[in-house]
């Protein structure tokens, strides 16, 4: 059996919320689409937290990466 510790799943993270709030206008009023996008960001963030060893500023770096690298899914 694998004894690798798994970090808890986070449903909110202040930096992600700040980034998403600042860029919500990209959704152009599509609240359902924005909610789906937000969920995707958190899935990417939590998966990365499970894979990357805990170190200084890990979660902030992963939050930025998750919020912006998945933004290519948004319509322009």
N, C-alpha and C positions, 0 to 999 in steps of 0.2 A: 504494500500500500504506500502511496505517496504522502509524505509528511511535509510538503511544501506549504508554508502559511499563505493563505489567500487574503488579500485586503478586503474589507467590507465593501459591498456595492454602495456607491453614493448616488442618491437621486437629486441632490443639489450640491453645487460647489460654487462659492461666491464669485470666483473669477470667471467661470463659465457663464453664470447668470449676468454678470456685468458685460461681457462680450456680446452675448446674445441680445441683451436689452439695447445695446448701442447699435446693433445691426438689424434690428427687427424690421426696419423699413424695406429691407430686401425681400421680404415676404409679400409685399404689395397687398396687404390685407388678407392674405390666405392664412387664416388662423389654424385651420386643420393641418395644412402643409407645414406651417411653422412649428406646430406641436410635434409633428413627425420628425422634423429636422432636429429639434431639441432632443428628442429621444435617441436619435441616431448619434448625436454628439456625445451623449452620456454612455451609450453602448461602446463607442470607440474609446472614450476616456477610461471606463471601467476595465475594458479588455487590456488596454495598455498598462493600467495600474497592476493588473495581475501578472503581466509579463516582465515589467521593468523593476529591477531591485529598488527597494526604498533607499533614497538618498536625498540630500539637501535639495529643496525646490522641485523635486520630481513631479509632484502633483500640479504645481503651477505650470511647469513646462508642458506637461501632458495636456492640461486644460487648454492652453493656447493652441497646441497642435491639433487637438480634437475639434476645437471650434472653427479653426481656419482651414484646415486641410479638407474637411468635409464640406466647406462652403462652396466647393465647385459643383455641388449638387443643386444649388439654388439657381433659378432662372435669372438671367441678367436683363 
